[in-house]
């Protein structure tokens, strides 16, 4: 049978176990008046008269503040007594749990009321309506018969206008808060010192205490009970405000900590603001420079593609005239291969200028590094040793080849700059498993100067650079980060000052096979026809080589150096023209505008656009037309001629 607490029957077994634990604890009490000590379980205790912490304490504080300040004195007493008891309750609970080895929250909670009785605070009677759960729904309705505080007032022959069991509320809510790990407060809603039948309490999280009191008042009124809703002590409102202030203070402290170095003094703040403005202006200038550089790069790529088109075209014509297998034919093949490599460079320029759309495909990261080895060795110089650790297993990823190559090059260049006196650059490609997924790891590691924590923190920020002004844009690593994350990958960096830096690129490994990048065999020249082709190209060298190619294929030609001349030819010979080959970007009238004008007369006119830029310059809708094709410069002349022939064979008018 329970002797020290009253609980609903369903809770009986739990509290019987708790009573045994608490009784065993208090059985270890040792009193030694000769040394002035009382100990329980080797913890020292102090006996204090209940009245001195209740009615007499209120009297002392009133005397201290003087006449006319009784309300202020009582409010001060309630606040300090609750806070003290709440803190003591948490501390006692923590010590008791550790001493008795209690870990389960319910076991910890059930020990509280029994400990309360043994310690002389009050007997506890828990209502069946209680919901002692860990979380915002926690609710405890309980009585404290024989509360030492109301007893003290009644024995002193005094009554109170407010509930007086302040420490009982604080201690019990502190114990329960420590037991469950949630913020709790208790409010006395009935008090014998006020003339009520009992001392009754509601305990809950602070945000819900007023709602629970209002619900209790409504229920009591419905049952015909005489119950006046007590004014919720400003104590709880104060604690809510304290919580808000504490949270605001902690947030402020975090912000202050993050910017302590920048905001050390008012002068430092001013200097930082000036530095920020300067940095923004420098970033804006840098951005404008990069934008101009991008336009320049795009223009250079376009013009260079025209040169390559002419070079490649004449090479194709030369190869047509040379017997295959001869030494001269081999020379022509080498020229064609050089044109192809130069085309790759122009593609990188177009990517940089954002005038080429990324074209992701299945790429073997290890083979990509093999292809780059010669270029990387030239970039890093002879005083840096290049070591490639490449696996034989397939390391297939889905990415734009040019962008991935540029990422590796950027990392290699940064590594070289970190090793001004020479060193070793290691590139490792291997299959790994990360977070349960198959990945391809591409690591670039150097033995250079390394980075400090601040540099590591900002290393991927756009425009952040540790190099001197004019020596770096601060965009290389930002571009690496953007490329890798674009393809669902991640980038990590590990660096130690004086010991080097290692970047790791992790990309999802794909099982798909690498697309065959071998160009298809050169088609044979179409047989001679009576078809007439309008060629519109503002670059004379390209226009001439196109005319030679189509003439060799037996086509009759009309040549125009721009859109305006093409319209004049069209007005005179529209009925004779079977197809149009036009550049996209031309002065005054570009290719798309020209084709739009021509197709007003002939909607199904076959058109092949040619350009050093990507097909997006033509427009997505325009490219859906079955009578429209696009070929990027430089191109194989035979394939261009064959493409025109294919469009003509689709049924375009002769």
DRENSE-579682 format. One record per residue (C-alpha): x, y, z; residue in three letters. Coordinates in steps of 0.1 Angstrom, whole numbers, padded with zeros to 4 digits, always signed. Example, Ala and Ser with C-alpha at 12.3 -4.5 7.8 and 13.67 -1.06 7.14 Angstrom:
2
+0123-0045+0078ALA +0137-0011+0071SER 
END
This chain:
654
+0000+0000+0000UNK +0012+0035-0008UNK +0019+0056+0023UNK +0035+0088+0009UNK +0014+0096-0022UNK -0020+0092-0036UNK -0023+0083-0073UNK -0049+0068-0097UNK -0050+0030-0095UNK -0034+0025-0129UNK -0004+0043-0116UNK -0002+0023-0083UNK +0025-0003-0093UNK +0048+0024-0107UNK +0046+0045-0076UNK +0050+0015-0053UNK +0083+0008-0069UNK +0092+0045-0066UNK +0083+0045-0029UNK +0107+0016-0023UNK +0135+0034-0041UNK +0129+0067-0022UNK +0124+0050+0012UNK +0158+0032+0007UNK +0174+0066-0001UNK +0161+0083+0031UNK +0169+0053+0052UNK +0206+0062+0047UNK +0202+0093+0068UNK +0229+0101+0094UNK +0225+0128+0120UNK +0256+0141+0138UNK +0249+0171+0160UNK +0284+0171+0173UNK +0297+0181+0138UNK +0265+0200+0129UNK +0258+0177+0099UNK +0228+0158+0085UNK +0237+0134+0056UNK +0215+0112+0034UNK +0233+0090+0009UNK +0265+0109+0016UNK +0248+0142+0006UNK +0246+0169+0032UNK +0211+0183+0041UNK +0200+0214+0061UNK +0168+0215+0081UNK +0150+0249+0078UNK +0118+0260+0095UNK +0090+0261+0070UNK +0076+0294+0083UNK +0109+0312+0077UNK +0105+0304+0040UNK +0069+0314+0038UNK +0048+0337+0059UNK +0078+0351+0079UNK +0098+0356+0047UNK +0069+0378+0033UNK +0069+0398+0065UNK +0107+0403+0064UNK +0105+0416+0028UNK +0076+0439+0036UNK +0096+0454+0065UNK +0126+0459+0043UNK +0106+0479+0016UNK +0085+0498+0041UNK +0049+0509+0044UNK +0029+0515+0012UNK +0050+0490-0008UNK +0034+0458+0003UNK +0023+0447-0032UNK +0058+0453-0045UNK +0073+0433-0016UNK +0049+0404-0021UNK +0056+0402-0058UNK +0093+0402-0051UNK +0089+0374-0025UNK +0069+0353-0049UNK +0094+0357-0077UNK +0125+0349-0057UNK +0109+0320-0038UNK +0096+0304-0070UNK +0129+0307-0088UNK +0149+0294-0058UNK +0126+0264-0053UNK +0125+0257-0091UNK +0163+0256-0092UNK +0165+0235-0060UNK +0139+0211-0074UNK +0159+0206-0106UNK +0192+0202-0087UNK +0177+0177-0061UNK +0161+0157-0090UNK +0194+0155-0109UNK +0213+0144-0078UNK +0187+0118-0069UNK +0185+0103-0104UNK +0223+0100-0105UNK +0225+0085-0070UNK +0198+0060-0075UNK +0206+0052-0112UNK +0172+0063-0126UNK +0171+0068-0163UNK +0135+0063-0174UNK +0116+0096-0174UNK +0085+0081-0158UNK +0105+0065-0130UNK +0122+0098-0124UNK +0089+0116-0123UNK +0072+0091-0100UNK +0101+0094-0075UNK +0094+0132-0072UNK +0061+0132-0052UNK +0074+0105-0028UNK +0107+0124-0023UNK +0085+0155-0017UNK +0067+0138+0012UNK +0099+0124+0027UNK +0115+0159+0026UNK +0086+0175+0044UNK +0073+0197+0016UNK +0038+0182+0013UNK +0018+0151+0007UNK +0009+0147-0030UNK -0025+0136-0044UNK -0024+0132-0082UNK -0057+0135-0102UNK -0067+0109-0127UNK -0071+0137-0152UNK -0033+0142-0153UNK -0014+0134-0186UNK +0023+0131-0176UNK +0038+0128-0211UNK +0070+0142-0224UNK +0061+0170-0247UNK +0038+0201-0251UNK +0008+0181-0240UNK +0022+0175-0205UNK -0005+0182-0179UNK -0005+0175-0141UNK -0034+0183-0118UNK -0026+0176-0081UNK -0033+0186-0045UNK -0008+0192-0017UNK -0025+0183+0015UNK -0005+0196+0045UNK +0016+0220+0023UNK +0042+0235+0046UNK +0035+0270+0032UNK -0002+0271+0038UNK +0003+0254+0071UNK +0027+0282+0081UNK +0002+0309+0073UNK -0027+0292+0091UNK -0006+0285+0122UNK +0004+0321+0122UNK -0033+0330+0122UNK -0030+0348+0089UNK -0048+0345+0055UNK -0038+0357+0021UNK -0054+0372-0009UNK -0031+0352-0032UNK -0019+0316-0033UNK +0010+0312-0009UNK +0024+0278-0018UNK +0050+0294-0041UNK +0080+0271-0032UNK +0058+0240-0035UNK +0049+0250-0071UNK +0085+0259-0080UNK +0101+0228-0065UNK +0077+0203-0080UNK +0078+0218-0115UNK +0116+0220-0112UNK +0118+0182-0104UNK +0094+0173-0132UNK +0112+0196-0157UNK +0145+0178-0149UNK +0128+0144-0152UNK +0113+0150-0186UNK +0137+0175-0201UNK +0110+0199-0210UNK +0102+0235-0197UNK +0076+0233-0170UNK +0059+0257-0145UNK +0032+0251-0119UNK +0005+0274-0107UNK -0015+0271-0075UNK -0052+0276-0084UNK -0067+0269-0049UNK -0050+0275-0015UNK -0060+0268+0020UNK -0044+0301+0031UNK -0070+0319+0009UNK -0098+0300+0025UNK -0101+0272-0002UNK -0108+0236+0007UNK -0074+0224-0005UNK -0041+0235-0021UNK -0045+0225-0058UNK -0020+0229-0086UNK -0018+0227-0124UNK +0016+0220-0140UNK +0023+0223-0178UNK +0046+0240-0202UNK +0045+0278-0197UNK +0028+0286-0230UNK -0003+0265-0220UNK -0006+0272-0183UNK -0033+0300-0187UNK -0053+0278-0211UNK -0054+0249-0186UNK -0065+0272-0158UNK -0093+0286-0180UNK -0104+0251-0189UNK -0104+0241-0152UNK -0125+0271-0143UNK -0150+0263-0170UNK -0153+0227-0159UNK -0157+0237-0122UNK -0184+0262-0131UNK -0202+0236-0151UNK -0201+0212-0121UNK -0216+0239-0099UNK -0184+0243-0079UNK -0175+0276-0064UNK -0143+0285-0080UNK -0128+0319-0088UNK -0102+0320-0115UNK -0070+0332-0098UNK -0050+0359-0115UNK -0021+0341-0131UNK +0010+0354-0113UNK +0031+0379-0131UNK +0058+0354-0123UNK +0048+0332-0153UNK +0045+0361-0176UNK +0079+0373-0164UNK +0093+0338-0171UNK +0078+0339-0206UNK +0094+0373-0212UNK +0126+0360-0198UNK +0126+0331-0222UNK +0120+0354-0251UNK +0147+0377-0239UNK +0171+0348-0233UNK +0164+0335-0269UNK +0169+0370-0283UNK +0201+0374-0263UNK +0215+0341-0274UNK +0207+0349-0310UNK +0224+0383-0306UNK +0254+0367-0290UNK +0257+0343-0319UNK +0256+0371-0343UNK +0281+0391-0323UNK +0304+0361-0321UNK +0303+0357-0359UNK +0313+0392-0364UNK +0334+0399-0333UNK +0365+0406-0353UNK +0347+0429-0377UNK +0328+0448-0350UNK +0355+0451-0322UNK +0353+0489-0321UNK +0333+0516-0337UNK +0363+0524-0358UNK +0366+0488-0369UNK +0330+0488-0379UNK +0335+0519-0400UNK +0366+0504-0416UNK +0347+0472-0423UNK +0319+0492-0440UNK +0344+0510-0461UNK +0361+0477-0469UNK +0327+0462-0478UNK +0319+0491-0501UNK +0353+0488-0517UNK +0348+0450-0521UNK +0314+0455-0537UNK +0327+0481-0561UNK +0356+0458-0569UNK +0332+0429-0574UNK +0310+0450-0597UNK +0341+0461-0617UNK +0353+0425-0618UNK +0318+0414-0630UNK +0317+0440-0657UNK +0352+0430-0668UNK +0342+0394-0669UNK +0310+0402-0688UNK +0331+0422-0713UNK +0356+0394-0714UNK +0328+0369-0720UNK +0315+0390-0749UNK +0351+0392-0762UNK +0356+0355-0758UNK +0324+0347-0776UNK +0333+0371-0804UNK +0368+0356-0807UNK +0353+0321-0807UNK +0328+0330-0835UNK +0355+0346-0857UNK +0379+0318-0850UNK +0353+0293-0859UNK +0349+0311-0893UNK +0387+0308-0898UNK +0385+0271-0888UNK +0356+0266-0912UNK +0377+0280-0940UNK +0408+0260-0930UNK +0388+0228-0925UNK +0369+0233-0957UNK +0400+0238-0978UNK +0415+0208-0960UNK +0384+0187-0970UNK +0387+0199-1006UNK +0424+0190-1006UNK +0417+0155-0992UNK +0392+0150-1020UNK +0419+0156-1045UNK +0446+0135-1029UNK +0449+0097-1033UNK +0442+0080-1000UNK +0471+0064-0982UNK +0497+0087-0996UNK +0520+0109-0975UNK +0502+0141-0987UNK +0469+0126-0976UNK +0484+0119-0942UNK +0495+0155-0939UNK +0459+0166-0948UNK +0445+0143-0921UNK +0469+0159-0895UNK +0457+0194-0905UNK +0421+0182-0901UNK +0429+0167-0867UNK +0445+0201-0856UNK +0413+0219-0868UNK +0393+0195-0846UNK +0414+0202-0816UNK +0412+0239-0822UNK +0374+0235-0824UNK +0375+0221-0788UNK +0392+0253-0777UNK +0366+0274-0792UNK +0339+0254-0775UNK +0355+0262-0742UNK +0355+0298-0750UNK +0318+0296-0759UNK +0311+0279-0725UNK +0330+0306-0707UNK +0311+0333-0725UNK +0278+0315-0718UNK +0270+0313-0755UNK +0271+0275-0755UNK +0246+0254-0737UNK +0260+0225-0716UNK +0258+0191-0733UNK +0260+0165-0706UNK +0269+0129-0717UNK +0284+0098-0702UNK +0321+0105-0696UNK +0348+0083-0682UNK +0366+0105-0656UNK +0398+0084-0658UNK +0401+0087-0695UNK +0393+0124-0693UNK +0424+0129-0671UNK +0445+0108-0695UNK +0435+0131-0723UNK +0444+0161-0703UNK +0478+0149-0690UNK +0499+0166-0717UNK +0480+0199-0714UNK +0482+0198-0676UNK +0520+0192-0676UNK +0525+0222-0699UNK +0503+0243-0676UNK +0520+0234-0643UNK +0555+0236-0656UNK +0586+0214-0654UNK +0593+0221-0617UNK +0560+0204-0607UNK +0557+0166-0610UNK +0524+0153-0623UNK +0513+0120-0609UNK +0481+0103-0622UNK +0467+0075-0601UNK +0439+0061-0623UNK +0418+0030-0618UNK +0413+0004-0646UNK +0376+0001-0635UNK +0350+0022-0654UNK +0345+0056-0638UNK +0315+0067-0658UNK +0297+0100-0648UNK +0271+0121-0665UNK +0285+0156-0672UNK +0295+0181-0698UNK +0329+0170-0710UNK +0342+0205-0716UNK +0330+0218-0682UNK +0345+0188-0663UNK +0378+0193-0681UNK +0378+0230-0672UNK +0371+0220-0635UNK +0402+0198-0635UNK +0423+0225-0652UNK +0412+0251-0627UNK +0422+0229-0598UNK +0455+0221-0614UNK +0463+0258-0620UNK +0454+0267-0584UNK +0477+0238-0573UNK +0505+0252-0594UNK +0501+0287-0579UNK +0504+0271-0544UNK +0538+0255-0554UNK +0559+0285-0566UNK +0591+0265-0557UNK +0579+0233-0573UNK +0563+0202-0559UNK +0540+0173-0568UNK +0505+0174-0582UNK +0486+0141-0578UNK +0453+0134-0596UNK +0435+0103-0584UNK +0404+0088-0600UNK +0386+0058-0584UNK +0353+0043-0576UNK +0340+0048-0540UNK +0309+0043-0520UNK +0296+0074-0502UNK +0263+0076-0482UNK +0253+0042-0495UNK +0257+0052-0532UNK +0283+0044-0559UNK +0303+0075-0567UNK +0333+0084-0587UNK +0360+0103-0567UNK +0383+0127-0586UNK +0410+0140-0562UNK +0435+0168-0570UNK +0462+0171-0543UNK +0493+0193-0541UNK +0523+0197-0518UNK +0520+0235-0517UNK +0515+0262-0491UNK +0480+0251-0480UNK +0452+0273-0466UNK +0441+0286-0432UNK +0406+0280-0418UNK +0393+0313-0431UNK +0404+0306-0466UNK +0389+0271-0465UNK +0356+0285-0452UNK +0353+0309-0482UNK +0372+0290-0508UNK +0341+0284-0530UNK +0327+0319-0526UNK +0325+0338-0559UNK +0352+0365-0561UNK +0370+0353-0530UNK +0407+0349-0537UNK +0439+0349-0516UNK +0459+0361-0545UNK +0472+0396-0550UNK +0450+0421-0570UNK +0452+0413-0607UNK +0465+0378-0602UNK +0431+0360-0598UNK +0394+0365-0604UNK +0382+0344-0575UNK +0359+0325-0599UNK +0379+0294-0606UNK +0368+0274-0576UNK +0333+0288-0577UNK +0330+0275-0613UNK +0343+0241-0601UNK +0317+0240-0574UNK +0290+0251-0598UNK +0299+0224-0623UNK +0300+0196-0599UNK +0268+0205-0580UNK +0250+0209-0613UNK +0255+0172-0619UNK +0243+0162-0583UNK +0279+0160-0571UNK +0298+0175-0542UNK +0332+0191-0536UNK +0352+0189-0503UNK +0386+0205-0494UNK +0412+0194-0469UNK +0441+0217-0463UNK +0469+0223-0438UNK +0491+0254-0438UNK +0525+0244-0452UNK +0515+0208-0460UNK +0493+0212-0491UNK +0457+0209-0502UNK +0434+0182-0515UNK +0402+0188-0534UNK +0378+0158-0539UNK +0351+0159-0565UNK +0324+0133-0559UNK +0300+0126-0588UNK +0273+0099-0590UNK +0286+0069-0609UNK +0264+0058-0638UNK +0262+0023-0654UNK +0255+0036-0689UNK +0280+0031-0716UNK +0301+0059-0730UNK +0285+0073-0762UNK +0306+0066-0793UNK +0323+0099-0800UNK +0340+0086-0831UNK +0327+0108-0860UNK +0307+0088-0886UNK +0325+0080-0919UNK +0326+0109-0943UNK +0297+0106-0967UNK +0303+0104-1004UNK +0297+0136-1024UNK +0261+0137-1037UNK +0258+0131-1074UNK +0253+0161-1097UNK +0218+0176-1097UNK +0201+0205-1111UNK +0193+0219-1077UNK +0201+0255-1069UNK +0213+0266-1035UNK +0214+0301-1021UNK +0244+0305-0998UNK +0243+0335-0974UNK +0276+0341-0955UNK +0292+0374-0945UNK +0327+0359-0941UNK +0343+0358-0975UNK +0366+0329-0968UNK +0338+0307-0955UNK +0316+0318-0984UNK +0342+0308-1010UNK +0350+0274-0995UNK +0312+0267-0993UNK +0308+0276-1029UNK +0337+0253-1039UNK +0322+0224-1019UNK +0287+0227-1034UNK +0301+0232-1069UNK +0321+0200-1065UNK +0288+0183-1056UNK +0273+0195-1088UNK +0250+0222-1074UNK +0243+0256-1089UNK +0247+0284-1066UNK +0236+0319-1057UNK +0260+0337-1033UNK +0251+0365-1009UNK +0274+0383-0985UNK +0245+0392-0962UNK +0208+0392-0956UNK +0200+0423-0977UNK +0218+0409-1008UNK +0201+0376-1002UNK +0166+0393-1003UNK +0175+0410-1036UNK +0185+0376-1051UNK +0154+0361-1038UNK +0132+0387-1054UNK +0147+0380-1088UNK +0152+0342-1086UNK +0128+0329-1059UNK +0113+0303-1083UNK +0147+0289-1091UNK +0161+0285-1056UNK +0156+0250-1040UNK +0174+0254-1006UNK +0191+0280-0985UNK +0224+0277-0964UNK +0227+0307-0942UNK +0249+0320-0914UNK +0229+0328-0882UNK +0247+0360-0870UNK +0251+0386-0898UNK +0250+0425-0899UNK +0216+0441-0903UNK +0196+0410-0912UNK +0205+0378-0894UNK +0198+0343-0906UNK +0165+0337-0886UNK +0150+0370-0898UNK +0160+0363-0934UNK +0145+0328-0933UNK +0113+0342-0919UNK +0110+0366-0948UNK +0118+0339-0974UNK +0093+0314-0960UNK +0065+0339-0963UNK +0067+0329-1000UNK +0078+0293-0995UNK +0068+0279-0961UNK +0085+0245-0968UNK +0118+0260-0981UNK +0147+0237-0969UNK +0171+0257-0947UNK +0204+0247-0931UNK +0217+0272-0905UNK +0254+0274-0899UNK +0270+0293-0870UNK +0300+0294-0846UNK +0275+0297-0818UNK +0250+0271-0805UNK +0217+0263-0821UNK +0198+0283-0794UNK +0206+0314-0814UNK +0181+0301-0840UNK +0153+0294-0815UNK +0137+0262-0802UNK +0105+0266-0822UNK +0123+0272-0854UNK +0144+0241-0850UNK +0113+0220-0847UNK +0105+0226-0884UNK +0113+0193-0903UNK +0127+0214-0932UNK +0153+0231-0909UNK +0187+0218-0898UNK +0217+0233-0880UNK +0254+0227-0883UNK +0280+0243-0860UNK +0312+0257-0874UNK +0336+0243-0882UNK +0319+0215-0900UNK +0328+0187-0924UNK +0319+0201-0959UNK +0308+0167-0971UNK +0283+0164-0942UNK +0270+0198-0948UNK +0264+0191-0985UNK +0249+0157-0976UNK +0226+0174-0951UNK +0213+0198-0977UNK +0207+0168-1000UNK +0187+0150-0973UNK +0164+0180-0968UNK +0159+0182-1006UNK +0150+0145-1007UNK +0123+0150-0981UNK +0101+0164-1008UNK +0110+0201-1010UNK +0101+0216-1043UNK +0126+0214-1072UNK 
END
